[in-house]
Structures are given as structure tokens and as C-alpha cells.
Amino acid sequence: MSCSCFGSSNLEKKRISTRADKDLDTDLPENVKQFSFNELRSATEDFHSNNRIGRGGFGVVYKGVLRRGVQVAIKKLAIESKQGAREFLTEIKTISNVRHPNLVELIGCCSQNANRILVYEYLENNSLDHALLDHKNTGVVLDWGKRSSICIGTARGLQFLHEEVVPHIVHRDIKASNILLDKDFNPKIGDFGLAKLFPDDITHISTRIAGTTGYLAPEYALGGQLTPKADVYSFGILILETVSGRRSSTVFGGGIPILLLEQVWELYKQGKLLEIVDSRLGDYPQEEVLRYMKVALFCTQGAASRRPVMSQVVDMLTKKIKLNEKLLTAPGFYGGSSDVPGSSKKTISSTSTSNTACSAVVSITQITPR
């Protein structure tokens, strides 16, 4: 028995690629418009760098103009990307029949030869990550009205996915760069390449761990036990980023590094939550901002069973449910490998059982590279 140290031969890779292309042609939903590669290349001026509006782990997003003058966002997956035919089809099938004001609309795709390209509606204000967390971007100032609307709109989009779509959908990669903003800064959830369908008759899905470190629920990162509560946890982190203007991986303290969620929990215990509020906000309604941060802490509790469902989160944010802080327990933390000087910790913990929280500073997916 012989094997090659360098993997499959070029001929075998070509056969696999051909089979994948045939599967794509067979499995693509009929209601999804298929574009030719040349049409999308023309729309982006041959994918010119001047038209680049974003970059993710799976590839690059370009602004394009179709022949009839419609502006679109064109997501060109890298040929060597980890997102293969399965994730490409997942994204198409997941959102091709789903419509909601807070979900990005898929317009079409291209699966010609080795090309994997998705075409979406164009959103003028890029992503929440770009507008709020990229401090090089000084042209956008999000006041509290816009930030609260972004939180509530995102929550409603998740409520729709978790509780109204049949079968239900778990996104698995809720983060600031996947919350896109239209011309009025209304939020739309994008990037469904990791999404999982979640039928009513099951309690959880055991799956490979994927997502972005800093947003991962500890029980999911530890054992791959996926429920909608993993999205709830990620959404809680998103609220904290929106209020503080800091990334989830922000490090505090000159001694042992601690992350945003841990810092917020420490400030909560001290009654000093307002210290974490973004200084760029200026005047803001203190009681409302405090409530949002407390909702975030309910969403990030260490035990998934204690986290609210998204319909409850919407009601908590809009004051339809009064917060009972006596029920609030400590958050859970997950940390991947760290690039913090002097630290090599890799931990999953909850401050309810341990005073040691993760010290990782990572803002890209490390568990499943993207």
C-alpha cells in the first residue's frame, strides 16, 4: 500500500472539483439567480482593489454595479478557502427563501468552474465592525439612538431565525463584522455560511466547532453542543461591543490580561458599569444603557439554560420585561490560544466556579480557520 506525502494528485483534485461543480449545479435552488463569472467580473471592474469593501476569512467582498445599474455586494470566495461547496450551498439554501428586514438579501450566485461567488444587496454603511470598532474610521459617529436600534434590529433578526423560520436556524457566527448597516444604519445579519437548521424536535446538535473566538459560548466551544443559546451568547457580546465601542478581545489591566466580558462583569459587581460606556457617545440615557448591558450579562451567563431566548431578549431591551437581577448568574468565558505577552492560557471557565477567566486576545476564528 502506497501513499503520497503531498496529498492527492492534481488529476484526483480535478476530479473532485468537477464532481463538486456538478453537485452545485444540481443542488442550487431554482429561485436563485445564477450569474456568469464574466458578468460579475465586469460589475467589479475585474475585481479591482478600488471596489473592495470588506474582507473575511472566506474571501473578499467587492462593490459591484450590474448592467441595469443595480449596486450589489459581491462576495468572492478564495479558491483555496476553507469554505467549500458545502458551506457555499448552506449559505444559499439557508437564506434564499428567507426574507426579513434585518437579514441581508441574497440576490444570486456564481458557481462557474472553480469560482464560488455570492451576490447580495449592497448596504451603504458597511458593517458594525467597520462603523464602530475600527477606530481608523473617523467619519462615522454612532449616537445612542443608532446603537440601540442596531441592537434591537439584530435581536429581531435572530428572533426570526430562532423562533419563526421553519426549520429554525442557528447562525453560529454572530459578530460585529457580520452585522451590516444600510444607509440609515438599520442592521442586517449577513454571512450564513456556518448556519445550521434546527428542527423543533431536537434539543441540540453535536457539530464541529466553528465561529469566531471572543464570541463563542463556552459550552459550544468546549463540546460542540450547539443550541440557539450559542447565538444568544454571541449577541450578548455584540451588545457590550456596541455600548463600549471596544472589541470583545480588548485587554484591560496591566497585570493579568482580562477581556471585555470579564471587565464588564467586574464593573457590574462593583456597581460601576457606566465606566465601560464609549466616551464618544457624549450625552446618553444612563438607565437605558445600563439596562442594555445587564441584558448582555443575562445573554452571556455561563449556563446556557439560564440565558433567555431571543424573543425574551427583545422584550428585555424594549422594557416589556422587567429585569430580575436576582436571577443573574456569572458569565462564562472561552479563550483560545493567546498572543498576549507572557500568556499561553487556553481556558473555558465561568466566574461562578472560578476566578480565572480567559486571557486570550484573538479576533479571528482559530478553532475552524476561515
N, C-alpha and C positions, 0 to 999 in steps of 0.2 A: 504494500500500500504506500503510495507516494503522495506528497502534498507540496504545495508551493509556499515558501515563506512569505511570498509577496501577495497572497490572496488570489482571487480569481483572475483568469486570463482576460485579455482585452476582448476576445471573442465571446467569452461567457458573460462578461459585463454588458456587452452589446445585446446579447440575447435577453438578459434580464431587463435591460432598459426597454427593449422592444415589447416584451410581454407587459411591462408596466404601462407603456403608452397605449397598448390595446385595451388593457383593463380600464384605463382612464376614459378612453373613447366610449367604452361600453357602459361605464358606471355614472357618467356625468348626467345630472338631471336634465330633462328635456327643456325646462323653463329657464335654464341658464344660457345666456348668450355667449357664444364662442367667438372670440376674436382671433384673427390671424396674427402671427408674430410680426409681420411687416406692418400691419395696421397699428400695432402698439408701438413699434419702433418709430414709426413716423410721428405718432402722437407725442412722443417724448423727445423728438429730435435725436433719434438714435441713442436714447437713454443718456442724454447729455448731463454732465455733472451739475450744470446750472439749474436743471429741473429736479434735482434731488431734494426731497423734503423730509426724508427720515431714513433711519437705518435700524433694522432689528437684527436679531440673531439669525433669522432665516434668510435675510436678503435686504434689498434696498427698495425704498418707496419713492416713486417719481410723480411729479405733477405732469399730467398729460392733457392734451386737447384733441378730442375726436373730430372726425371730419365735419360733423354737423355743429361744431363749436362748443360741445359739452365738455366742461372741465371734469377730470376724473383723477383719482389717485391710483397709480399702477404699482402693484407690489410684485417685484421681480425676484423670485426665489433664486438663490445661488445654486448653481448646478451641483456643487459639492455639499449643499446644505443638508443638515440632519433631517429637515422636513421633506420626506419623500412623498411618494404617491398617496400613502395612507393619510397623512396629515393634510395634504392638499385636498383630497376628496372630503375629508372630515369637515374642513372649513367650508367648502362649497355646499355640501349636503346639509350642514347644520343651519346655515343662515339663508339658504336660497329660498326657503318658504316661510321665513320668519320676518315679520315686519313690526317695528315698534319705534316710536320717536327717539328712544335712547339706545338704539342699536344701529351700527353702521350698515348701510345698504350695499349688498353685493350686486354689481351690475353685470359682470361676466367674467370670463377667464380665457386663458390660452394654454393648451396642453400640446402644442405642436413640437414634434421631435422631443428634444430634451428640455424644452422650455416649460417652466411652471410659473404662470403669471396670473395674478388675481386683479380684477378691476373693480374699484369701489367708488362710491360717491366721494367727491372732493370736499374736504372740510377746511375752511379758510384759516382757522387758528391752530392748526397742527394738533398737538397733544397737550394734556395737562402737564406732563413732564417738561415739555418744551416751554410752555407758557409760565409755569410757576417754579419749577425746580431747577431749571437751567439758568443760573444767575448771570450767565453771559448775555441772556436775552433780556435787555433792559427796556425794551419797547412796550411791554405789556404789563399793566398793573391790574391785578385782580382784586377788586374790593370784596367786602364780606358778602354782599348780595350775590355776586357772581360765584364765589366759592361755595356758599350754601346751596345755590341752585345746582352746581356741579355735583355736590354730594347727594342731593335728593334725586336728581335725574339719574345718576348712576345707580342709586339704590332701587329706583323704579324699574330700570332696565334689568337688574339682577332679579328683582321680584318676578318680573315677567318670565325670565328664563327658568327660574326655580319652581314657580308655582302655577303658571298659566299655560306655557307651551306644553304640548303632549307629544312625545315623552318629554319630561323635564330635562333641562340642560345645565350641566355644571361647566363653567367656563375654564377653570383651572389656571388662568393667568391674568387675574385682575391686578393691574398695576397702573401707575400714572401714565406710562407711555402707551398704554392700550385704551386710555380714555381720550377720545378725540373730541375736538371742540369746533362747532360751526361758527359762522360769522357773528352770532350773538352769544357765543360761549356756552351754548347748550351742549351737554355731554352726550357722546355716543360711544358705546362699548364696541371695540373692534378686536381683531385677531382671534379667530375661533379655531385656530389650528390644533389646539390641545383639548378642545371641548369634548365632553363625554355626555352621551344621552343617559338619562337616569330614570328608568321606569318606576312607577309608583310602588310596585310590589317587592322592591329590594331595599335593604337598609343601608348598604354601602357597596362600593365597587373596589375590589383589590386590583390595583393597576400600577404600572411603572410610575415612579415619581417624576413629575415634570413641573416646571414653573420657574419662578424667579426667587432666588434667595433674598430674604428680607420681607417677603410676603407669604411665605409658606406656613400653613398651620402645622404645629409640631406633630400632631398625631398622624397627619398625612406624610410629612417628611420622614417620620420615624418608621412607619409600617406600610405606607402606600394604601391606607384605608381611606378612600375618597367618599365624602358626602358633600351635599351643598354647603355644609358648615365650613368647609375649607375656603369657599368663596367669601363667606361671611367674615372669616378671619382676615382675608386679604383686603376686604372692603374696610374693615376697621383700621388697618394700617393706612389705607388710602385717605381716610378722614384725617388722621393725625398728620399726614404729609400736607394735606390741603390747609389745615389750620396753622401749622407751624412753618410752612414753606421750606421744610427740610426733608431730605430723603430718609427713607426708613433705615438706611445704613449709616446715617450720621453718627459720628462718635462723640461722646461727651466725656469730660473729665480728664485730668492729667495723669491719673493713676491707672486703675483697671478700666479699659475702654467699655462703655456701655452704649447700647443702641437707642434709637428714638423711642421705641415702645417701652423699654425699661426706664428710660429717663422720665417719660410721661407718668408711668406708674409710681415712681418715687415722688414726683411732684404732687400727684394725687394724694398720696398718703400724708404728705406734708401740708395739704391744703393750698398749694401754690401753683395750680395748673396754668394760670394765666401767664406764668413766666415763659412758657414754651410758645406762646402765640407769636406769629410772624410780626416783626416790628414794622414791616411795610404796610400793614393793614391800616394804620392810623386809628381813627375812631371806629369802634365796633361794639355791638351789643354783647356785653360781657356774659350775661346769663345764657344767651343763646349759644355763644361759642363754648362756654363751659358744658352745656348740655351735649353738644356735638362730640366733645372729647370724651365725655362719660359714655355716650353711646358707643364710641370707638372701643372703649375698655370693655363694655359688655360684649362686643363682637369678637374680641381677642382673648376671651377667657381661656385658660388652659384646657379645661374640659369642654369638648365640642358640644356635649349635650346641654351645657348651660348657655350656649350662645343663642341669641334669638334667630328666628327665621327672617327672611328679608322683608316680608310684609310687616312684621313687628318693628323692624328697623326703620322702615318708612314712617310708621306711626310714632315711633320714639323721636325721630328727627322733627316731625311736624307737630309735636306736642299732643298727639291723640292718645298717647300712653304716657303716664307719669312714671318717671324713673324711680325704682325702688333700690337705692344703693345698698341696702342691707343684703340684697341678693348678689351683689357684685363680688366675684372672686378674682384672684390674681391671674394675670395673663400668662400664656405660655410662650416660650421663645424657641426659635430654631436658629442655629448658626452653622454655616458651612465653614470650609477652610478659610482662614483669615489672612489678610495681608497687613494687619495691624502690627507695627514693630513690636517684637518681643512676645507676640501671641501666636499660638498654634492650636488654639482650642477649637473643638468641634463638639457642640453640645446641643442637647434638646432638653429644656427644663422649664419648670414653672416656679415662679417665686412663692407659690403656695407651699411647695415642698422643698425648695432650695433657694438659697440666696445667690446662687451662681447662675447668671444669665449668659446668653451667648455673647462672644466678643468679636464676632466676625464682621468684617466690613466688605460686603460683596454686593454689587448691584446688577450682576448678570447671572444668568442661570448657570449653576455649576453641577447640579445633580444630573440633569439631562441637557447637555450642551445644545445651544440653539444657534 
